[in-house]
Amino acid sequence: MQPDRLLVIDSLTQITTWIGSQIIKDEASRLVSHSQALVEDIARKRFPRPSVTVIQDEPASNRFVECFLMPLHKDSRAVQNSILPEFAGLSCCYKLLLLSS
């Protein structure tokens, strides 16, 4: 996770906003408030209403987001390729980039 990023993950039943540490310091008022307004607008229009979670750049939070984005990150390559065939077509360098934290 990069500290200068804000990430919104929408899985239909849950909307998670991850806020990088530099975003918290530098642009907290404008960027965070705009993203939260967007998330609340999306959640309000959806039925059933999804849960909304906001997490900040911390090791435990990073593990949660990492597992949410790439749940296969600790499985063997064979299991990853069988569950997600698209992953098999990626180059080794790109796979390592995706799986590194």
C-alpha positions in Angstrom: 0.0 0.0 0.0 1.3 3.4 -0.9 1.1 6.2 1.7 0.2 8.8 -0.9 -3.0 7.0 -2.1 -6.6 6.8 -1.1 -8.3 3.6 -2.1 -12.1 2.9 -2.3 -13.0 -0.8 -2.6 -16.7 -1.6 -3.4 -17.7 -5.2 -3.2 -21.5 -4.5 -3.4 -22.1 -5.6 0.2 -19.2 -3.6 1.7 -17.5 -0.4 0.8 -14.0 0.1 2.3 -12.0 3.3 2.1 -8.3 2.9 2.9 -6.5 6.2 3.6 -2.7 6.5 3.2 -0.6 8.1 5.9 0.5 11.1 3.7 -3.1 11.7 2.6 -4.1 12.0 6.3 -1.4 14.6 6.8 -1.5 16.5 3.6 -5.0 16.6 2.0 -7.2 15.3 4.8 -10.0 17.8 4.6 -10.6 18.0 0.8 -9.8 14.5 -0.5 -11.1 12.4 2.4 -14.3 14.4 2.7 -15.0 14.1 -1.1 -14.4 10.4 -1.1 -16.6 9.9 2.0 -19.4 11.9 0.4 -19.1 9.7 -2.7 -19.1 6.5 -0.7 -22.2 7.6 1.3 -24.0 8.6 -1.9 -23.3 5.2 -3.4 -24.3 3.4 -0.2 -27.5 5.4 0.2 -28.7 4.5 -3.3 -28.1 0.7 -3.0 -30.4 -1.9 -1.4 -29.6 -3.6 0.8 -27.4 -0.8 2.1 -23.7 -2.0 2.2 -21.6 -1.6 5.3 -19.1 1.3 5.1 -15.7 1.0 6.6 -12.9 3.6 6.8 -9.4 2.4 7.7 -6.1 4.3 7.9 -2.6 3.3 7.0 -1.5 0.9 9.8 0.1 -2.6 9.6 -3.1 -4.4 10.7 -5.3 -2.4 8.3 -2.8 -3.0 5.5 -3.1 -6.8 6.0 -6.9 -6.5 5.9 -6.8 -4.6 2.6 -4.1 -6.9 1.1 -6.2 -10.0 1.9 -9.3 -8.3 0.5 -7.6 -7.3 -2.7 -5.6 -10.5 -3.3 -7.0 -13.3 -1.1 -4.7 -15.8 -2.8 -1.4 -14.1 -1.7 -0.4 -16.9 0.6 -1.5 -19.9 -1.5 0.8 -21.9 -3.7 1.2 -21.0 -7.3 -0.7 -24.1 -8.4 -3.7 -23.1 -6.2 -3.5 -19.5 -7.4 -3.5 -20.6 -11.0 -6.4 -23.0 -10.6 -8.6 -20.5 -8.8 -7.7 -17.5 -10.9 -6.6 -18.7 -14.4 -5.8 -15.1 -15.5 -3.0 -15.0 -12.9 -1.2 -17.8 -14.8 -0.8 -15.6 -17.8 1.1 -12.9 -16.0 4.8 -12.6 -16.1 6.9 -13.6 -13.0 7.9 -10.0 -12.4 4.3 -8.8 -12.5 3.1 -11.6 -10.2 5.8 -10.7 -7.7 4.8 -7.0 -7.9 1.2 -7.9 -7.2 2.0 -10.2 -4.3 4.6 -8.0 -2.6 3.5 -5.7 0.2 
